Amino acid sequence: QMQIVESGGGLVQTGGSLRLTCAASGSSISAYTMGWYRQAPGSRREFVASIADTGEISYRDSVKGRFTVSRDNAKNTLTLQMNNLKPEDTAVYSCNAKSNFLSYWGQGTQVTVSS
């Protein structure tokens, strides 16, 4: 069983930066595809970025060039560096660990971007 805890959210002005961290425990993340998702009020959860166990990286189009996802298997962590933040990035950001048979979620961390 894997436990996931996100941190690093907060309030930032438009154009600012935040760095989110996802810390996993109870199981190694090395065999999992790790991803970030977000959910704004009144909206469905949406994919933000992911990094597979192979190192393959994917981003949603609206964050390309602004967000960078990385993983450290030795530290069992996933990171999302978010630059040039926009009000539309405001959401609860959640970390997901996914394998062929298992999927784990954290509770999420709030990111608010003021205009």
WOQUI-V33636 format. One record per residue. N is the residue number from 1. OMEGA is omega in degrees with one decimal (999 if undefined). D_LAST is the distance of its C-alpha to the last C-alpha in Angstrom with 2 decimals. Layout:
BEGIN
n:N omega:OMEGA d_last:D_LAST
n:N omega:OMEGA d_last:D_LAST
END
This chain:
BEGIN
n:1 omega:-178.9 d_last:40.14
n:2 omega:171.7 d_last:36.82
n:3 omega:-176.6 d_last:34.25
n:4 omega:177.5 d_last:30.64
n:5 omega:177.2 d_last:28.08
n:6 omega:176.4 d_last:24.48
n:7 omega:174.4 d_last:22.62
n:8 omega:178.7 d_last:19.78
n:9 omega:178.8 d_last:16.78
n:10 omega:179.6 d_last:14.32
n:11 omega:-178.8 d_last:10.92
n:12 omega:177.9 d_last:9.11
n:13 omega:175.2 d_last:6.24
n:14 omega:-177.7 d_last:5.42
n:15 omega:-178.7 d_last:9.09
n:16 omega:-176.3 d_last:10.62
n:17 omega:171.4 d_last:13.63
n:18 omega:177.0 d_last:15.44
n:19 omega:178.8 d_last:19.06
n:20 omega:177.3 d_last:20.39
n:21 omega:175.9 d_last:24.11
n:22 omega:-179.9 d_last:26.52
n:23 omega:-179.6 d_last:29.84
n:24 omega:176.7 d_last:32.80
n:25 omega:178.7 d_last:36.12
n:26 omega:-179.8 d_last:39.39
n:27 omega:178.5 d_last:39.63
n:28 omega:178.8 d_last:38.93
n:29 omega:-168.2 d_last:36.03
n:30 omega:-177.2 d_last:38.05
n:31 omega:-175.4 d_last:39.32
n:32 omega:162.8 d_last:36.09
n:33 omega:-178.4 d_last:33.35
n:34 omega:-176.8 d_last:30.21
n:35 omega:173.1 d_last:26.93
n:36 omega:176.1 d_last:23.34
n:37 omega:178.4 d_last:22.12
n:38 omega:178.4 d_last:19.06
n:39 omega:176.3 d_last:18.80
n:40 omega:179.6 d_last:15.93
n:41 omega:178.0 d_last:16.98
n:42 omega:-177.9 d_last:19.48
n:43 omega:176.6 d_last:19.74
n:44 omega:176.3 d_last:22.47
n:45 omega:-178.8 d_last:22.38
n:46 omega:178.6 d_last:21.90
n:47 omega:177.0 d_last:23.18
n:48 omega:-176.3 d_last:21.00
n:49 omega:176.7 d_last:23.65
n:50 omega:175.0 d_last:27.22
n:51 omega:-176.3 d_last:30.02
n:52 omega:176.8 d_last:33.58
n:53 omega:177.1 d_last:36.53
n:54 omega:-176.3 d_last:37.63
n:55 omega:178.8 d_last:34.47
n:56 omega:-174.7 d_last:33.31
n:57 omega:175.7 d_last:29.52
n:58 omega:177.1 d_last:27.44
n:59 omega:167.3 d_last:23.75
n:60 omega:-171.2 d_last:22.02
n:61 omega:-173.3 d_last:21.34
n:62 omega:-179.9 d_last:17.54
n:63 omega:179.6 d_last:17.48
n:64 omega:-179.2 d_last:20.46
n:65 omega:179.9 d_last:20.20
n:66 omega:-177.6 d_last:17.16
n:67 omega:176.1 d_last:18.73
n:68 omega:178.6 d_last:22.22
n:69 omega:178.1 d_last:24.46
n:70 omega:179.7 d_last:27.59
n:71 omega:175.8 d_last:30.35
n:72 omega:-176.9 d_last:32.95
n:73 omega:-179.8 d_last:35.90
n:74 omega:179.5 d_last:37.75
n:75 omega:-179.2 d_last:35.07
n:76 omega:-177.7 d_last:34.33
n:77 omega:173.9 d_last:30.59
n:78 omega:-177.0 d_last:27.85
n:79 omega:173.6 d_last:24.73
n:80 omega:175.2 d_last:21.46
n:81 omega:-176.2 d_last:19.74
n:82 omega:179.7 d_last:16.17
n:83 omega:178.5 d_last:14.82
n:84 omega:-176.9 d_last:12.05
n:85 omega:-178.3 d_last:9.92
n:86 omega:178.7 d_last:7.65
n:87 omega:-179.7 d_last:6.04
n:88 omega:173.9 d_last:9.66
n:89 omega:179.7 d_last:11.14
n:90 omega:-177.0 d_last:10.63
n:91 omega:166.7 d_last:14.32
n:92 omega:-178.1 d_last:17.48
n:93 omega:-177.5 d_last:19.02
n:94 omega:179.8 d_last:22.81
n:95 omega:179.8 d_last:25.57
n:96 omega:172.6 d_last:28.66
n:97 omega:-172.8 d_last:32.09
n:98 omega:171.5 d_last:34.29
n:99 omega:-179.9 d_last:37.90
n:100 omega:-171.9 d_last:40.45
n:101 omega:-172.5 d_last:41.23
n:102 omega:176.5 d_last:38.61
n:103 omega:-179.6 d_last:34.90
n:104 omega:179.8 d_last:33.09
n:105 omega:169.5 d_last:29.63
n:106 omega:-178.4 d_last:27.77
n:107 omega:177.9 d_last:25.98
n:108 omega:176.4 d_last:22.51
n:109 omega:-174.6 d_last:19.67
n:110 omega:172.4 d_last:16.27
n:111 omega:178.8 d_last:13.19
n:112 omega:-179.6 d_last:9.82
n:113 omega:-178.6 d_last:6.63
n:114 omega:-178.9 d_last:3.79
n:115 omega:999 d_last:0.00
END
